[in-house]
Amino acid sequence: MKRILIIVTLWLLSSVAMQVSAQLINVNPDPNGEPWWVGGYELTPEEQARLDALPALVPTSKSLSTPLPYKVDNSDSIFFRPIFIQRGGSCAQASGVGYIFTFMVNRMRGLPADDDHPENQYPTHFTYNYLNRGSELNGSLHMTGWDIICDKGVPNVIEWGGMFGEPTKWMTGYNKYHSALENRVIIDAYTINCKGPEGVETLKHYIHNLAEGDTVKGGGIVGFSVSWGNVDFRKIPLTSPEEADKWIVKSWGGESGHAMTIVGYNDSIKYDFYGDWEYGAVKVANSWGINWSNGDSGFVYMPYRLLGQINAIKIKEAYAPKVTVKAKISHPSRNKVNIRAGIAEDASYNTPTITQNYSAYSLKRGGDLPMQGFNDEPIEIVLDVSDLLIGIIPAKRFFWK
């Protein structure tokens, strides 16, 4: 039998990443109330290009032949976790992980996400702390948080120690990382351009049946970002067939970005736009708690006419890692650390022939801090290197050096 020696190496690469930031603003008019944060992030040209390159979501023929009800509210689903208040500029991870990933992975597994089941809820700050440069004054993107989950999974809120935690914290502990890897899944990201009626219909198919015609498990929830400033909130008129006297956004305004989550739609909601009555609005979940003054228990409606670019995901079944690597690392500035894994097919090679990057450690946005963030102790991590072995050692023995 041919024996192939697999060498897995970890190395540190000093470099400085370009940082782009915007001011974080508290828009809560009550100085004594919980802060409602917007802003904190500006896209780099590379990030914008990547977002522009995401594939458009296209409903299947089965979905298109599935009749749509006039309304769907996925916040009533067992997969949707209760409304919470974000910490700092973590709105994109509040939406992308706290709401969307939690909903979608529990949908896949058929598990409830209410507060009686914290083992099925996922924290915002596990991903956020790899992206915030060590401070809650900075924002992030839906996309980069999902990248991290694709690479290394995510712990539940019990293993992480709550929903948020110290904003500089990077998790340490081999057992915790092994548990997080149980939630490593393949996430396919899509966009839905809702600036026309066809895009709105696609969004409704996704919310109802994941744009796949799945009427058993139902549909999904999606993320979006808006420019927040002089937002015009109004009450839905009493003449509306449904949801009368609840809050609706008449217009957005401003330059500070804020990420939120669309959880449903209702074709019957009626509102007068400058003398022109229109029907239809999506239901939006915010991350400013149930007492947010311009919402109803944390939700607000937004008319179809204000929809733009939407971020949607589909989650493929999780899998068990075949090979993992433990690493104990100490470094005074994790912002200068790039951790990668590699393999070589021959024991005589001093450098890998194939390498694998990990989003959490290659973005270099953890701040000028030691590895754990809030202390100088080494960090214990686990990397899944199974992907490196695909096609290299089918049914062959391998040895560690």
N, C-alpha and C positions, 0 to 999 in steps of 0.2 A: 504494500500500500504506500502510495506517495504521501510523504509528510510535508506539510507546509507550515513554516514557522510564522506566526502572526506577531508583529511588534506593534504595540499600541503606545504612542508617545504623546505627552502633553508638553507644550512649551509656551513660554510667555513672550509676547512681542510688543515692545514699546512703540506707541504711536499716539498721535493726538487727533481726535476726531473733531470736525467742524461742528460747533454748537450753534443752533439757531433758537432763539427764545422770544417770547412775548410776555408782556406784563400780565400777572394774575390779578383779577379784580373781583372784589366782593360786591355783588349787586343786591344784597339784602338791604332794604331801606331801614331796617331795624338794627341800630348799632349794637344792641344787646342780644340779638338773635343769632341763631346758627348761621355761619357764613354760607353764601351761595356763590361758589367760585366759577368764573368763566375766564377764558384766555389761558396763557401760560405756554402756548406752543405755536410755532409757525412751521409749515412744511418746508423741507429742503427741495430743491429742484429734482433730486433723485427720488425722493419719496413721492412727489407729485407724478413723476413719470411712471413709477411703479403702480400707483393707484390708477392712472390712466390706462395702464396695460392689463388690468384685471379683466377677465372675460365677463361678458354680459350674461346675466342669467336668462335662460330660455326655457319656458315651460314645456314639459313633455306633451305629446299628443293626448296621453291619458289625462293629464291635468286640464288641458284645454277643453276636453270633452266632459269634464266634471263640472256640473252646475255650481256656481258660487252663490252662497247665501247673501242676503243684503248686508249682514254684519257678522263679524267674528271678533271675539275678545279673548286673546290668549293669556291675558293677565288673570283670567279665571281658571287657567289650567293648573294642575298639580305640579307642573314642571317649572312654573314661574315663582321665583323667590319674592318675599315681601319687599316693599319699597324701603330704601335706606338712604342715609345722608353720606355723600362722598366726603373724603378728607382731601383738602388741598386741590391741586389741579389734576386729580385722577379721574376726571369724568369719562375719558375714553376707555379706561379699564373698568370703571363702574358699569358702563354700558356693555363693553365687549366681553368682559369676564364675569362681573357680578350678575349681570342680567342674561346676556345672549349665550355665552358658553354654558353657564349654569343651566339655562333652559334647554339648550340643544343637546347637551350630553345626557341630561336626565330624560329628555324625550327619547333618545336612542335606547336608554336602559330601562325606561318605564318606571322611574323612581320619583318620589315627591321631593320638592325643594322648599317646603315650608320650614318655619323655625323649629319645629319638632324634629327635623332631620338635618342638622348642621353638617352631617357627614356627606350630604349631597349638595352643599353650597360651596362656592369657590371664591377665595379672597381677591380683592382688587390689587392689593399691594405686593403680592408675590411677583407678578409681572411688572407692575408699576415701578417697583424699586430698582429694576434693572434699567429703567428708561428715564428716570426723573433726575439724574445727575446728583442724587443724594439730597434732594430738597423737594418738599411738597409745593414749592412755588412754581414748579415746572409741569408741563403737560406731557401728553403722549399721543399715540394713535391706536385705533382699534387694531389695525393690521399688525403692528409690531408685537402687541401682546399675544395675538394668535400665533405668530411665528414662534414665540418662546414656548407656548404650550405644545406646538408641533414637535419641537426639539426635545423638551425635557419634562413635559407633563405639567401638572399643577397640584399642589396639596389641597386638601379640603380645609375649611376654616378651623377645624379642630386641630389638625396637624400644624397649620400655620400659626395658630394662636389668636384667632379672631378674624374679623373681616379686614382690618387695616394693619395696625401695628406701627412701630417705629419706621419712619420713611427712609431711613438709611439701611434698614435690615436686609441682609441676604441670608437665607436659610442655611443652617449647617446641620449635619447629621446624616450618616449613611442610610439609616432606616427611613428617615423622612423623605429622602430623595427617591428611595426605592418605592415608597408609597405613592409619591407624586408621579412616578413613571407609569403607575397603573392607570393614570388619566392622560397618558400621552396618546393622542389620537391624530389622525390625518384630517386637517381642516382645509377644505377647498373654499376659497373666498371668491365672491362675485360682486358685480355692481348691477344695480337696476337704475336706469335713467328714467325718472318719473316725471319728466317735464312735458310729457304728452300723454294722451289717453291710453296708448298701448303699454307704456311703462307702468301706469297706475294699475292696469289690469294684471300685468305680470306680478306686481307687488301683492295684489289681492290673492292671486293664485298661490304665491309663496306663503302668505299668512294663513291661508285656508288649508293647503295640502302640500306645502313645501315645493310647489310647482312641479310635483311628481304624481299628483292624483292620489296621495295617501290620505284617505278619509278615515283610517283607523286611528293612527297616532296624531293626525292633524298636521297643522303647519308650524311655522316658525316665527321668530321675532327678529328684527333687523336694527342696525344702527345707522345714524346719520349725524351730521354736524351742521350747525348754523352759525351765522354771525349774530352775536348777541349784543344789544345795546338798548335802543329805545323800542323795545318790543311792545306791540299794541295788543293787549289782552282785552277781550270782551266776553260778555255773557251770551250764551246761545239763547236766541229769543224764544219766548213762550209759544210762538207759532211753529216752532220746529217739531216735527212728529216725535222725535226722541231726543233725550239728553238735554232738554230745555233747562236753562238757568245754570248749566255747567260752563266751565271756562273753555274758550277757544282762542287761538292766536290769529289775529287779523293780519298782522305783518311782523316780520323780523326787521332788525336794524342794528347797525353798529359794526365794530371791527373785531370784537373779541369772540373767539370760537368757543363753542360748547357742544359736547356730544351727548346725545340722548338715544332713546330706544323706542321704536314703533312696535306696539304689541297687538294692534287690532285695527279694524276699519268699520265704518258705518255709513252706508249709502244714504240713509234717511236724514242725517243731520242737515239742517237748513240754515243758511246765513245770508244776510243781505250785504253784498259787496258793492257799495257805491251805487245803489239802486238796481243792482242785478242779483237776483236771488240764485244761489247755487246750492247744490246738494253734495254731500259726501265729505267725510273727514277721517283721518287716521287718529287712533288713540296713542298718545305718547307717554311713556314712563320717564320721569326725571329722577335725578339722584340727589334731591334736596329735601328728602323726608316727607312725611305725610302731612306736615303743617305748612308746606310751601303755600304762600298766600295766593298765588295766581294759578293754583292747581286744585284738583279735587282729590284729596287723599294721595297726592303725589303724581296725579295724571292730569293731562291737558289734551284737548283736541286740536288738530291742525288740519285745515282744509286741504283737499287734494291740490288746489292751485299753488300751494306753497311747497309742494314736494320737489325735490331735486335729485341729487345723486345719493343712492342708498347702498349701504354695505351689508351683504348677506353672506352667510356661510352654510356649508353642508358638512356634517361630521361623519367620517367613516369609522367603522368599528375599531375600538382600541385593540391593541395587541400586546402580548407579553414580551418584554425584551429577551433576546436570546443570549446576548453577551453585554455585560456592563463593566465599567471601570471605576474604581474608587480612587479619589485623589484628595490629598490633604495639602492645601496651598496657603502660604503666607506671603503677603506683599503689602508694602505700605500705601500703594496707590492703585486700587483696582481699576481706575480709569485708564491705566496704561497696560492693562492685562488683556491678552487675547488667548483664550484657551481653545485648543483644537485637539482632535484625535487623529491618528494616522496608523496605517498598517504597511508592512513590507512583506513580500512573499518569500524573502530569503533572509536567513539569519545574519548574513554578512553585510546587509545593507545598513548604513548608518542613518539614513533618512527615509521617511515613509514614501511609498509610491502612490498611495491614495490617502487623501485627507478629508476630514469632515469638520465643518464649522458649526458653532452653536450660537444662535442669535443672542442669547442672554449675555454671552461673554465677548462677542465680537463687535457690538455696537459702541462699546466704551462710553456708556452714559451712566455709569454707576457712581460718579463723583470721585473726587480726589480723597479717597477714604481707604482704610484697610479693608480686607476681604469681607469680614462680617459687617462692616459699617460702623457699628457703635462700640466695638472693642478691638483690641489688637490680636486677638486669638486667631490661629489658623482656621480656615474654613474646610469642612469636610463635604465633598460633593460626590455625586455619582453621575456618570455619563453613560447613556445608551449608545453603544458602538455597533449595534446589530446591523445598521444600514451599511457599514463599511464591509461587512462580510458577504453581502449579497453577490453571488457570482464568483467569489474568491475561493471559498472552501465548501462547495456542495458535497456533502457526505464524506468529507475528509477530516482527519484528526488535526488538531492544532494545539500549539503549546505557547505558554507565556514566557517571556524572557524578562 
